[in-house]
Amino acid sequence: MKELTLVKIGGNLIDDERKLSASLEAFSKIKGAKLLVHGGGKLATDMAKQLGIESPMIDGRRITNAETLKVVSMVYAGWINKKIVAGLQALNQKAIGLCGADDNLILAEKRQHASIDYGFVGDVVAVNKQAVSDFIEQNKVLVLSAITHDGKGQLLNTNADTIATEIAIAMSENYQVKLIYSFEKPGVLTHPDDDASFLKSLDLNLYKEMKENGSINKGMIPKTENAFRAFNKGVDVLIGDLLRMSGDDYCGTELTACK
């Protein structure tokens, strides 16, 4: 079965020009079929503030009203997506930047919740596996932003970790998929302020324990939940810093089965 490496980048890797450039260079060196999913970093939040638009977060997930949706669509699918594509083109990568609405790549539905109105936040319903495969077979490097659509003309803001997870699961039917959640930390930390405390492996029982005691919180909650969803579907999952993964003694935090 053909291998596919799917990398999700976000956080400070996008906000920091130097780190973004280095991350793209590291990504360009990955052999074989690959795909990049990106979030938006702090730029969308900063721009929303400048425009006087409130953009609250709950458990690491953004509440997206109509005005916020305009901002994140412009920032994620526009500036950041094309900046990444241009960076990869400079590294001789055949990159093409799209969002979930393009070629009907990712269909989503507006999130329904009993007590929280998330606004125009989308939960993934389907991934267009054939369209993704077509890009891969054409040796194109697909760069996907975290904007989806509902098939009825409505754009939706969707968590980039979730998009990476759902694509990885969908493509695992025809590819041996490795999913890397790359961010500025070396992996999942037992002590959030101590980079040296990263775990080489993490199983579901330990994750639940760390979530309970607060070691895993905020944006790491949806990241790790998505990671285990992919892992449980047969995807190889690593959480850590792509820049450090070229060495022999580091591969981030690897998800493992409970003993």
HELIX and SHEET records of a PDB file:
HELIX    1   1 ASN A   12  ASP A   15  1                                   4    
HELIX    2   2 GLU A   17  SER A   28  1                                  12    
HELIX    3   3 LEU A   43  GLN A   50  1                                   8    
HELIX    4   4 ALA A   66  MET A   74  1                                   9    
HELIX    5   5 VAL A   75  ILE A   80  3                                   6    
HELIX    6   6 ASN A   81  GLN A   89  1                                   9    
HELIX    7   7 ASP A  102  ASN A  104  5                                   3    
HELIX    8   8 LYS A  129  GLU A  137  1                                   9    
HELIX    9   9 ALA A  160  MET A  171  1                                  12    
HELIX   10  10 ASP A  195  SER A  197  5                                   3    
HELIX   11  11 LEU A  204  ASN A  213  1                                  10    
HELIX   12  12 MET A  220  PHE A  231  1                                  12    
HELIX   13  13 LEU A  242  ARG A  244  5                                   3    
SHEET    1   A 8 ALA A  95  LEU A  98  0                                        
SHEET    2   A 8 VAL A 141  LEU A 144  1                                        
SHEET    3   A 8 ALA A  33  HIS A  38  1                                        
SHEET    4   A 8 GLU A   3  ILE A   9  1                                        
SHEET    5   A 8 GLN A 176  SER A 182  1                                        
SHEET    6   A 8 ASP A 236  GLY A 240  1                                        
SHEET    7   A 8 THR A 253  LEU A 255 -1                                        
SHEET    8   A 8 SER A 201  LEU A 202  1                                        
SHEET    1   B 2 MET A  57  ILE A  58  0                                        
SHEET    2   B 2 ARG A  61  ARG A  62 -1                                        
SHEET    1   C 2 ILE A 106  LYS A 110  0                                        
SHEET    2   C 2 GLY A 122  VAL A 127 -1                                        
SHEET    1   D 2 ILE A 147  HIS A 149  0                                        
SHEET    2   D 2 LEU A 155  ASN A 157 -1                                        
END                                                                             
